[in-house]
Amino acid sequence: MEETGRERKAAGPPPWAPTKSTVFRSYAAAVVGDRAEAPSARGNGVAARSSNLRAVRKRPIVARLTRDIVQTFEKCNPEFNYVDSLNPKHFLTSPAVPVHNDGLDNANSDLILYVNLELVNKKSDRRYIVEEMLGQGTFGQVAKCWDAETNSYVAVKVIKNQPAFYQQAIMEVSLLSMLNDKFDPDDQHHIVRMLDFFPWKNHLCITFEMLGHNLYELLKKNNLRGLQLQFVRTFSRQILDALIVMKGAGIIHCDLKPENILITPKVNSAAGVKVIDFGSACMEGKTIYSYIQSRYYRSPEVLLGYPYTTAIDMWSFGCIVAELYIGLPLFPGASEYDVLSRMIEIVGGQPPDDLLREAKNTRKFFKHVGSIYPGNEAHDGLCSSYRVLTEDEVEARDSKKPKIGKWYFPRGRLDRLIFAYPWKNLNEETEKEDCLALVDFLRGLVEFDPNKRWSPLQASYHPFITGEAFTGPYEPFRETPVIPVGRAATVDHNPGGGHWLAAGLSPQVVSWKH
Ligand SMILES: Nc1ncnc2c1ncn2[C@@H]1O[C@H](COP(=O)(O)OP(=O)(O)OP(=O)(O)O)[C@@H](O)[C@H]1O
């Protein structure tokens, strides 16, 4: 996985130019005066859905106007010979220079995608017609495709043609099928649906339901000013719902970030999100990689090289919730040292000594000083034997300055940040109470000690999520160790019920203590 957070996102799709089929279709669209069918600045409307002019299947008027158009041209001019493959290709992949795989792949082992390319599941003969690029990531490319069988759009992830990526993608397929089929068969828990997977020209292709923009794009649209609290609450509740199911299944997502949470098409005009990208996910207790999570969302235990659990997703989740509210990443460190320094400054305290004692990378960031350092004193009253290295100490050791990024908001603690953030005008008492609840909620998520960090189920009963009045610091019930079970699990006690219980799925056996 690359070192950067945002920086690894793909550039947008290349400019469009009309294909031969586009010209035909747009002509038809112009004739019927249907703007929806005409080419847009970004794409060529319905035209790109088919690679074959003989297969017109959309709106009846357009269908009638263009039906048999090729045959009509052939009748008019016996020399007219329409061949799909002669259409100029409109490449979506960048670079589009053929290098590997008999000229099908570029230098990065990405399949060179172009508009109207067909990706075919040979077993079922199901065809997906490429229309536009949705994203280029670490594992490959995601293209918006027309599913000729169901007459609907889908998102197809075309994995790079390299064994390591193939192996990891197989993991994504297996974990997501387990989550979809066993733990969320009725699609109620905000996890993307996988629809199909198949090999194509030495690339594994995975088909997903088509979703909307990701949360980072949503924040950008809002000029990075953050969302209204009601949306922060709704989205947080839904992501938590997904995390409860994942924890119940024993799955660690390992790359939770705003880019991997997508807006769902509106159902009954309600806003919704789903978690995507299980390409870095693994089973709890079977963790292989130590270099995981995108840097801004990386948990302290991963930074420090300590064994990790599903609690790392809760750290990332805390970072996402804060970002949704303030509009900017909470810990946008330019290096791991910068991220850790920001955590210490914003959250207060530092990782507990027993974690620092056992973690592999402690010496990268801390100096052992004996039991004198105030460390967590302000936080939990305990002194620490470890002090975080100063920038000068890191520079002296590494012979280069650690990379330190800009601060985009006033330096200080989390509560100050949430209350003093310039875009928000907190005038109503209820809003202030909501903010108090939000600060308290975040406190349990960006908790340095993974054993004290709230589980998704514990967090789901916080007043910020339930909407109950916030009366003081939340004390979560004590949770028994997770027993991964499927749909038929039981719950000892349900204090008021929760959205996930209402949905009929309780992936954990819990006991309660108030
Ligand atoms: N089901 C979907 N519907 C719509 N867009 C999608 C869908 N799945 C993925 N995308 C888009 O493609 C982008 C990349 O997808 P994904 O994160 O699964 O790929 P990746 O190669 O693992 O990327 P990364 O390296 O950023 O983790 C997403 O941020 C999103 O914008």
The ligand as a Gaussian input file, in Angstrom:
#p B3LYP/6-31G(d) Opt

LIG

0 1
 N      -19.578000       0.264000      -6.183000
 C      -19.067000       1.437000      -6.581000
 N      -19.872000       2.395000      -7.103000
 C      -19.356000       3.589000      -7.509000
 N      -18.054000       3.925000      -7.428000
 C      -17.201000       3.015000      -6.923000
 C      -17.654000       1.721000      -6.479000
 N      -16.594000       1.024000      -6.022000
 C      -15.534000       1.854000      -6.160000
 N      -15.878000       3.044000      -6.693000
 C      -14.988000       4.194000      -6.959000
 O      -13.688000       3.736000      -7.251000
 C      -12.744000       4.199000      -6.265000
 C      -11.720000       3.111000      -6.020000
 O      -12.364000       1.931000      -5.529000
 P      -11.683000       0.945000      -4.506000
 O      -11.338000       1.732000      -3.271000
 O      -12.514000      -0.255000      -4.314000
 O      -10.356000       0.568000      -5.305000
 P       -8.879000       0.426000      -4.769000
 O       -8.049000       0.053000      -5.943000
 O       -8.842000      -0.482000      -3.611000
 O       -8.589000       1.938000      -4.313000
 P       -7.624000       2.475000      -3.156000
 O       -6.243000       2.223000      -3.599000
 O       -7.950000       3.949000      -3.108000
 O       -7.975000       1.780000      -1.883000
 C      -13.597000       4.570000      -5.033000
 O      -13.039000       5.582000      -4.238000
 C      -14.888000       5.049000      -5.687000
 O      -14.806000       6.420000      -6.038000

